[in-house]
Amino acid sequence: MITSYKNKIASNFTLSTALLVAVIFLVIYYVVRIAVFSGLQKDITFEADKHFYEVGVKDGAPFIADKAEWFEREHQELEVNPVFVQITDRQGRVIEKSPNLKQDALTADLSQENKVFFRSKLKGLSIAQIQLALKERDKIAGYLVVALPIEESERVLGTLKNVLLIAFPIVLLVLFFVTRFIAGKSIQPVLSVIDTAGKITNENLAARIPLPPGKDELGKLVITINDLLDRIENAVHREKQFTSDASHELRTPLAVIKGTLEVLIRKPRSAQEYVGKVAYCIKEIDRISYLVDQLLLLARFESQKKALDAQAIDLSELTATILQRQQDQILAKGLSVELEAGEHYDVCSDPYMVDIIIENLISNAVKYSHPHERIRIEIKKMNAEIIYSVIDRGIGIAPEEIPKIQEPFYRSHPLQHPHITGNGLGLSIVKRMCELLVIRFEIESHPDEHGTTARLTFQS
């Protein structure tokens, strides 16, 4: 059984409030009860004290000093605020009583302490009673018993009790529906979240949840969810773009290979022609293989599943090894490479990933440098940081292009430089790896002026 959220809120709030209301009602009832009986106790104590001085003790027996008082109206009338007065001996036997008691008598409770207020019965009616010990030479000779009817007070307390008992469920019921209504209004943004989430599909990621009025927790929730949707939309867009670009990059060399092979089978060729065309196809296959390796590498680090293997790396020694691998390309363009490192600098990082990062930077410097230019590699330490810079005097990059070249498959004006081959994955791999290794990666460049500087900052 599914219970709506607003009903849960209303139920929980009502249950918690029920305890509070019950405590408040009990407090009200007992405060009124105490107030009523305190007033009765005060009245009966006053009457007992007044009559106490009308009773005397002689020869061990109580007697009435002024019997005229016993004929006052309040002792003869039962219906108008009667006060019942009775005198007993030490065993509780009646000696004298007020006329309004007629054939009845009060029961002296010898177990009660002197001048203690307690409740009793007279002909089935509730009365409040108090008794005072009558003494002669510190010996009890009898008791003065005074009583007041409390039927009306008990009736008032009973009515109050019934009203509170009837009001309790009514208050809780009204409270439940009011809370349910307010909760329904309060969770309206949550319903908007559900409605908007139901509309979002792979083809409709632009929908956003409207912000509720007021800056409360629901507002923060909506902002957080909208930010999440923004990130999801961007991720899906990048994935679609990545897939499209990867398909395009793979399709081009495959089309070249297919076209070359179709030309070969149209008519008989010489062995030299076959060798040349097959070598050309092998070159394109190598290009596909390299592209697939780059794509797999980028996908692997995008999923962050590769465990980092931190080791001490000598940057000067690693640079020398990379330059050895790049020697053919450097000599082909007649470039000179200068390595400026005052001493050997070690950094603690993943050697495999740092090798890929630095080789990509040096490879780009070689690829985009003008022939017979100079490439300078600087390694220096500043405070607690080791800065690795690759500086070329090549074609350069426009400032607005720098953020874009770090995205997969982006190449800056490829038609202006058709002789420079590439797939636009190198710097995106460098950027991702630097993020994983917490290496600061910066590029500074000016087209056709001072070339490009790629800078890595390691924490030593």
N, C-alpha and C positions, 0 to 999 in steps of 0.2 A: 504493500500500500504506500503510495507516494503522497507525502504531506507537503503542502506549499510552504515556502520559506517564511512568508508573512504569518501563516498560522503557527509555525514553530516559534517565531519571535513573540507573537501574542500569547501563546500558551506558556512559554517560559517566563515571560514578564508577569503574566497573571498569577502563576503559581508562586513566584517569588514575592509578589505583592500581597497574595492571600495571607501569607504568614505575618506580614507587617500589619495588614488591616485587622487580622485576628488579635494581634497583640494590642493594637490601639483600642479596639472595641472592649477587650478585657480590662484595659486600664480605665476606660471611660466608666464601665459598669462598676468596677471596684472603687473608683474615686467617688462616684455618686453614692454608692452603698456606705462607704466610710463617712461621707459627709452627712448622710441621713441619720445613721446611728450615732454619730458624734453629737448631733443636735439633740437626739432623744436622750442620750446619756447625760448631756448637760442639763436638760429639763428635769429628768428624774432625780439627778443628784441634788438639784436645787430644791425639789419638793421634799426629798428625804431629809435634807438639812433643816428645812423649815419645820417639818413635823417632829424632828428629833428633839427640838427644844420644847415641844408641847407634852412630851412624855417624861414621866419621872419613875423612880424606882424606890419602893419603900418596903422594908422587911423582906427583901429578896424577890418582890413581885412588882412588875411594871404596872403603872396606872396612868390615866390621862389627866393632865393638869388642868386642861380647859376643854370640857366636852362640847362647848358651843361651837368650836371649830369643826367638830365632826358633822355638824348639821349644815355646813356651807353647801351651796348649790352644787359645786363640783363633785362632792361626795354622794349627792343624792341623784344626780342626773347621769345616766350612763352614756347618753348620746353626745353630749357636748364636752369635749376635752376632759373626760373623767380622770381623776387621779384616785387610785385604789390604795387605801392605807389599812394596815392590819398590825396588831400587836400580839405576839405569842410569848409563851414562857420559854424556858431554856430547852425544852423537849420539842418545841414547835407547835404546841397546842394553842388554839386561838383564845386570847383573853378579850380582845376588843377589835372591832373592825368598823370601817366607814360604812354609812348606811347604803351607799351605792353598790356594795357587794351583795346586799340582800341575803339570800339563802346560800350564796356561794362563799368560798374562802380561798385565799391565796395559800399556796403551799410553800412553806419555808424550807429552803434547801440548805440544811446545816453543813453540807459539804463545801458550800461556796465560802470564799473568804469575805471578810468584812468590807462593805462598800464596793463590792464588785458587781459590775453591770452584766446581766445575762438575760437570755430569752427563755420564756416559759409559756404555759398554756393556761387559759381560764375559760372553762366551758367550750373548749375546742378552738378558742380564739387566741391569736398570738399576742403576747404581752411582753414588754420589757420590764425587768424586775431588778430591784436592788434591796439589800437588807443590811441594817445597821445593828450591831450588838449593843444591847442595853446593859450597862454594868453598874454594880454597887461594890465599892471597895475592891476594884479590879477583878471582880468576879462577874461572869455573865449571868444576868437575871432573866433575859429574854431577848426578843428581836423585834425591831421595827421593820416591817416589810412594806415597801412602796412599789407600785406598778403602774404602767401606762399602756394603753392599747396601741399596737403597732400594725394593725391590719391595713390601714391606709398607706403607711410607708412601704409595707411589703407589696401592696398592690402596685404602687408606683414603680418599685424595683422590678416586679414581675413584668409590668408593661414595658419598661426599658429593656429588659432582657429579651422579650419577644420581638421588640422593634429591631434590636441589634441582630438577632438571629435571622430575621426575615431580610433585613437590609444587607447582610453579609453576602449571600449568593447573588442578590440583585446587583450590588456594587461590583462583584467579580465579573458577572456577565456583561454589564455595561463596559467595564474596564477592558474585557477581552475584545469586544467589537471595536471600541475606540482605538485600542492599541493595534488591532489588525488593520484598521483603516489607515492609521498613521504609518505603520510598517509598510503597507502597500505603496503609499506615496514615497516613502524613503528609499525603497528598493527599486523604484522605477528605472534608475540608471542601470541596475543589474539586468532588468528585462531588456533594456536597449542593447546591452552587451550580448545577451542571448540572441536577440533579433538580428543584430549586425553580424555576429559570428555565423549565423545560419545563412546569411547572404554571401559570405566570402567563399569564393571558389578559386581554383587555379587560374581562371580567366578573369576573375574580378577581385583583385587584391587592393583596389583603390578605396574600398568602403572603409569609413572610420566611424567610431562611436561618438555621438555628440556629447560635448562636455556638459555635465549637470551644473546647475547654479550653485554657488557656494564652494568654498575650498575645504572640503572634508575628505575623509578616507575614500569615499566612493569616487570623488574627483581625481584623487591620486591614482586609484585603480584604473580609471578610464584612461588617464594620461599614460600610465605604464603599458596598458594593453595597446593603445594606439602606437606607442613607440615600438612595441614588439611587432605590430603589423607592418610598420615602416621597415624594420630590419628584415622581416620575412619577405616583403615585396622586393627589397633591394637584393636579397640573396637569390630569390627566384629569377629576377631580371638578370643578375650576373650569371646564373647558371644557364639561362637560355642563351645569353650572349656568348658565353664560353662554348656551349655546345655548337652554336651556329658558326663561330669562328674556327673551332677545331675541325668541324666538318669541311669548311671551306679550305683550310690549310691542307688537309689530307686529300681532298678531292683533286687539287691542282696537280701534285706530282703523280697521282694515279692516272689522271687524264693524259699526262705527258707520256707515261710509260705505255699506256694503252695505244696512244697514237703512234708512238715509235714502233711498237710491235706490229700494228696493223700495216704500217708502211713496209716493214721487213717481209711480210708474207704475201705482198701483192705480186712480187716477181722475184726470180732468183737474183741473189746478190753475190758479190765477191766476198771472199773470206775477210778481207780487210774491212769492208763495209759492215759485215756482221759483228766483227769485233768492236768496231767503233760504236755501233748502235747499242750493243749489249753493255759495253762499258758505260754508255750514257744512262741506260736503264738502271745499272747497278748504282750509279751516283744518285739517281733519284730515289732508289730504294733506301740507300744510306740516309738520304734526307728525311724520308718517312720514318725510318727507324729512330733517328735523332729526335724528330718531332714527337713521336710516341713516348720516347724516354722522358722528354721534357714534360709532356702532359701527365704521365704517370707520377713523375716527381712532384709536380704541382698539386695533383690530386691527393697524393699521400700526405703532403704537409698541410693541405687544407683540412683534412680530417684529423690532423694532429695525433696520428696513431704511432708515429715513430718515436721511440724513446730516445731521449738525449743522452749522449755518451760524453760527459765532460772530461777533457784531458788538457794537459799543458801543451800549448801550440807555440812553436817559434815562428813568428810571422815572417822574419827574414828568410829562414830556411824554406818555409812554405812558398813564399814568393819566388824564390830561385827555382823551385821545382816546377811551378806553373809557367814561368818564363821559358823553361826548357821545353815544355809541351807546346808552347806558342811560338817556338823559334822559327818554324817554316813561314808562318804568316807574317812575323815581324821582318824577316829577311826579304820576303817577297815584296814588301812595300818600302824597303829601305829605311825602316824606322830605327831610331836609337832609343834605348830604354835606360834610364838612370834610377838606381835604387839608393835612396838617401835614408840611412838608418844609423844613428850614432852608436848604437849597441844592439844586442839581441834582446828583443822584447817578447816575453811569453804571455799568452792570455789563456785563461781556462775556459774552454768551450768545446763544442762538438767538432772534431777535426774534419769529418766528412762534409758537414754543412758549411764550415768556414772555407774549405777548399773550393766548394761550388760557388760561394759568394764571391770570393776574390777572383777566381778564374773568369766568372761572368763579367766583372768590372774590367779586368785587364783585356779580355777578349773584345769588349765593346770599345775600349780605348784604341785597340789595334784596328778594329773594323772601321771606326768613324774618323780616324786620323788621316790627314792628307799625307801623301807619299813624302818620304824623306824628312818627316817632322820628328819631334822629340816627345817621348812619354816619360813623365817623372813620377816615381812612386816614393812617397815620404812616409816614414814611420817615426813617430815622436811621442813623447810622454808629456802630458800637461796635468799637473796635480795627481789625481788618482785615476786619470783616464789615459788610454793609449789610443792615439788617433792614426788611422791608416788612410792615406789619400792616394788616389790615382788621378793624375792630372795630364790631360792631352791638349793638343792645339788643333783639334779637328773641326768638323762642320758645326758643332755646337747645337744647342736646343733653345727654342724660344721659352721664356719664363712661364708662359701660360700652358706650355706643353709638358712641363716637368711632372705635374701630378698625374697626367694621363699616361705617360710612358711606363708608369709602374703598374698599369692595369694589363691583364692578359691580352695578347695579340695586338696591342696598340703599337703602331709604328708611326713616327713623325715624318710626314710627307714622303712616303716611299717612292712616289713617281719622280720626285726631284733627284733621287739617288738610286736609279735602277741597278747600278753595279753593286750595291751593298745588299747582300742577301740576309734573311733572318725571318723569324716568325713572331717576334714581339713577346716572347715568354721569359726572356732572360731576367729583366729587371723585376718582373712580377714575382719570380722565384726568389730573387735577392731580397725583395721587400718582405715576403712572407717568412723567409728563414730568419731575417734580422728580427722580426717581431717575436719569433719563437725563442731566439737566443738572447733577447733583450739587448740588441746592438742598435745604436742610433745610426740611421742611414740617411744621408743628405746628398743632394745633387745641386751644384751651382753651375750655371752655363749661360753663355751669351753667343748667339749665332755669329759665326764668321769673325769673332773678335779674339777672345781668349780661350776658346775651346770649352771643355767641360771638366769639372772637378767632382769626382765621386768620393765621398768621405764616410768612413766607418769609425764609430767611437765605441771602444771596448772599455768595460770597467775592469781595472787591473786588480 
